[in-house]
């Protein structure tokens, strides 16, 4: 967090100017505080100061049971809460060796991909807005609204779903679910081309993003980047493809890689991922198997002594859950490997020697969600 | 590379380490004195190339602390867990931020939450916690705070 002494140290260099971006700044999408050292308009150093929304979720989870702790994790990466819940449920299932029924597996994948779509839509609108194009934001939110309505039908909430539980999903999908999703897909398939027409080919947008915030493949790996941030540098890291979970190994999809390494490459990865998610949903929506939506589990879950790690591909990258169990009803230690935290560690490297305006584009292309970073 | 092959390779490379096979991935236990040396070898050895540190964390066992490194190789697609046991009163370990640059952030978090002192870290100070939380180590098991409720 903010410290005056650090600022004084940096500003003593001749010609350096220190400015604060955030914590209350529209382009940081939350309470991220960046202390930027500038020389003229050139960035010399970017120092993220975190903790404005730190709730110590890891410590909190140590006193919550294996059923309870999943609800807290919805509040971390609130744009992909389904995927957070999924990762946690999977880790508990791994410990208890619970077999998830096929119906629940397919529902989970469908919900994950819808989440990815809604998260990428919001990112698309927000990144365009940061760069100065206001219209895309309204387009993105129009379509995102349809997805949140689909979630509301089934889960009852629009943002923090708490739908996936150890053993499957909490309730069966709404009877209207298949129809709503199909309607949405038909609608969105046309709109995604509109997205491209509106922004991707725009010369101002391309000038603001091409060659900006470059990170090489080696550095992206070294900085622990994952998700579209790493795939924009050509690092193969899609958990869905490399370490498939649920029904991903039965689906027909390719990992999307862009070698560019700049903001525009990361933008292209997410745009292509949206189209890919549509195709995954189309493959599954008519093939939801009948059967139970939840495996039979004991009322009180006790993980055996040991340690368990499971990871899922969230909209931002690899979301990992590391549980150390002592055999009790609560985890002894829990660690959430949040994709945003590692991706943010590369921000300073990406933006050095760039211009201050580029920093906004880089932050947009990283798709940061601050509660996910602070935990 | 399979788990067995990795185990053979690891015993070849480090004769003295103990290898635990009880979990999904191999776990090797090394001492804090030569941790940097071993981890550098794991990163640079051409048949291992653990170039991706995807998770670094610490566990408080009340008698000692354990530093846990989750490593993955993007070329060989192999995961490995490295554990280092640390003294609980004066925990000290060499930084790995020169090997994996993401560790700089992770180590700052571990420093403030568990009080582990990372030697030769380029910028070791509070990252998440606000001013006045130096040396409070909130993630340790015996941490009590009557004002800021963190237990439910």
Interface residues (C-beta under 8 A of the other chain):
Chain A: X1 X2 X3 X6 X49 X50 X51 X54 X56 X58 X59 X60 X63 X64 X94 X218 X219 X221 X222 X223 X224 X225 X226 X235 X236 X237 X242 X306 X307 X308 X309 X311 X318 X320 X322 X324 X332 X333 X335 X337 X341 X342 X344 X345 X346 X349 X374
Chain B: X22 X23 X24 X25 X51 X52 X53 X54 X55 X57 X59 X60 X68 X70 X74 X77 X100 X101 X102 X104 X105 X106 X125 X126 X127 X128 X129 X130 X131 X138 X139 X150 X151 X152
